[in-house]
Amino acid sequence: MKTILYVEDNEFNRKIVRQLLVRTSYRLIEATDGEAGVTTAREAAPDLVIMDIQLPKLSGLEATRQLRNDPATAGIPIIVITSFALAGDEKKARDAGAAAYLAKPYSPRELLQMIRQLAPES
């Protein structure tokens, strides 16, 4: 069973992803701010991280950079999600080390497809 870490401060958005993954074999763990996301990724070694950009304590981009710069987490694929998609955001996300980028509102089916590409179900 593969583990996905979802770093998102909005409970409604976390609930959507919980419901999306309920019929899959993925195990979901959650963090509600950037600092907790980095700590949880280091402790749990998930197979994939879904990272919101707008987070308390530490931005999603900075958290992504920290995970990329740590040899223990450098290989974990990260999907960066933003609700305020601006020109250049995807480049910033990829420069920070994101494997994929998604702007809200997104299709849950599209997110699930990205998840399955980056961390295929066992």
Backbone torsions as a table, in degrees:
resi	resn	phi	psi	omega
1	MET	NA	130.0	-179.8
2	LYS	-92.0	147.2	-177.6
3	THR	-107.8	134.5	175.9
4	ILE	-116.1	130.8	173.8
5	LEU	-101.2	124.2	177.5
6	TYR	-110.1	117.2	179.8
7	VAL	-105.1	105.3	-172.7
8	GLU	-156.5	130.7	-178.8
9	ASP	-86.9	-12.6	-176.6
10	ASN	-93.9	117.6	-177.3
11	GLU	-60.4	-39.6	179.9
12	PHE	-60.0	-45.0	179.7
13	ASN	-65.7	-38.1	177.3
14	ARG	-64.3	-38.5	179.7
15	LYS	-63.4	-40.2	178.9
16	ILE	-59.6	-45.6	-178.8
17	VAL	-69.9	-37.6	175.1
18	ARG	-56.2	-47.5	-178.7
19	GLN	-66.5	-35.7	179.5
20	LEU	-62.7	-38.4	-173.5
21	LEU	-93.5	-5.0	-174.8
22	VAL	-60.9	-31.0	-178.4
23	ARG	-97.8	15.6	177.8
24	THR	-111.4	179.3	177.6
25	SER	-94.1	4.6	-179.8
26	TYR	-74.5	146.9	172.8
27	ARG	-104.0	128.8	-177.7
28	LEU	-105.1	130.5	169.3
29	ILE	-120.9	155.7	-172.3
30	GLU	-132.6	152.4	171.8
31	ALA	-138.6	147.9	-172.9
32	THR	-108.1	2.3	173.5
33	ASP	-151.3	167.5	-175.1
34	GLY	-62.8	-41.5	180.0
35	GLU	-63.0	-46.7	178.7
36	ALA	-63.2	-34.7	178.3
37	GLY	-62.6	-45.3	179.0
38	VAL	-64.2	-46.7	-179.8
39	THR	-61.2	-45.9	-179.0
40	THR	-64.1	-40.3	179.0
41	ALA	-62.7	-40.6	179.9
42	ARG	-68.0	-36.8	-178.0
43	GLU	-79.8	-42.3	-171.9
44	ALA	-93.2	-17.1	-177.5
45	ALA	45.8	60.9	-178.6
46	PRO	-67.2	164.3	178.2
47	ASP	-81.7	-18.1	-177.7
48	LEU	-158.8	146.2	174.3
49	VAL	-121.1	133.9	170.1
50	ILE	-107.9	120.4	-169.9
51	MET	-123.1	119.3	172.3
52	ASP	-74.0	149.4	179.1
53	ILE	-80.1	-44.9	-176.4
54	GLN	-86.3	96.4	-177.9
55	LEU	-129.9	150.7	173.3
56	PRO	-70.7	159.0	174.7
57	LYS	70.3	-45.6	-178.5
58	LEU	-153.0	126.1	-177.5
59	SER	-64.0	156.8	177.8
60	GLY	-60.6	-35.6	178.5
61	LEU	-66.8	-42.9	179.7
62	GLU	-67.9	-39.4	177.1
63	ALA	-62.1	-40.7	177.6
64	THR	-61.6	-45.7	178.0
65	ARG	-58.6	-44.1	-179.7
66	GLN	-62.4	-41.5	178.7
67	LEU	-65.8	-38.5	178.6
68	ARG	-66.1	-34.5	-176.0
69	ASN	-85.1	-4.3	179.3
70	ASP	-101.0	118.8	-178.2
71	PRO	-54.9	-28.9	-178.8
72	ALA	-70.9	-26.2	-176.6
73	THR	-120.1	-0.3	-173.6
74	ALA	-59.5	-28.6	-176.7
75	GLY	-91.1	-1.3	-178.8
76	ILE	-77.8	123.4	177.1
77	PRO	-66.3	141.9	-178.8
78	ILE	-125.6	128.0	171.4
79	ILE	-100.2	119.6	178.2
80	VAL	-95.8	132.2	179.9
81	ILE	-120.4	137.1	176.6
82	THR	-134.2	146.4	176.4
83	SER	-99.2	-12.0	180.0
84	PHE	-116.7	66.8	-175.7
85	ALA	-67.8	117.6	177.2
86	LEU	-118.9	158.4	176.3
87	ALA	-56.8	131.5	178.6
88	GLY	94.7	-12.0	-179.6
89	ASP	-63.6	-40.7	-179.6
90	GLU	-64.0	-41.2	178.0
91	LYS	-62.4	-43.0	178.5
92	LYS	-60.8	-42.6	-179.5
93	ALA	-64.2	-44.1	-179.7
94	ARG	-69.0	-38.0	176.6
95	ASP	-62.4	-33.1	178.9
96	ALA	-74.4	-17.2	177.6
97	GLY	119.0	10.2	179.9
98	ALA	-69.5	140.1	176.0
99	ALA	-83.0	-25.0	-178.5
100	ALA	-153.0	161.5	-175.4
101	TYR	-138.9	138.9	-179.0
102	LEU	-142.3	132.3	178.3
103	ALA	-100.2	139.2	175.3
104	LYS	-82.1	148.8	-7.6
105	PRO	-73.0	140.6	179.7
106	TYR	-120.9	162.8	175.9
107	SER	-81.1	125.9	176.5
108	PRO	-54.3	-35.0	178.6
109	ARG	-63.0	-38.8	178.1
110	GLU	-65.2	-42.1	177.9
111	LEU	-63.2	-45.0	-179.9
112	LEU	-61.2	-38.3	177.8
113	GLN	-63.1	-43.1	177.6
114	MET	-61.8	-44.5	-179.9
115	ILE	-58.8	-47.2	-177.5
116	ARG	-67.6	-29.1	176.6
117	GLN	-70.9	-42.0	-173.6
118	LEU	-85.3	-26.6	179.9
119	ALA	-144.5	75.5	-176.5
120	PRO	-54.1	141.2	178.6
121	GLU	-62.4	144.0	-178.7
122	SER	-72.8	NA	NA
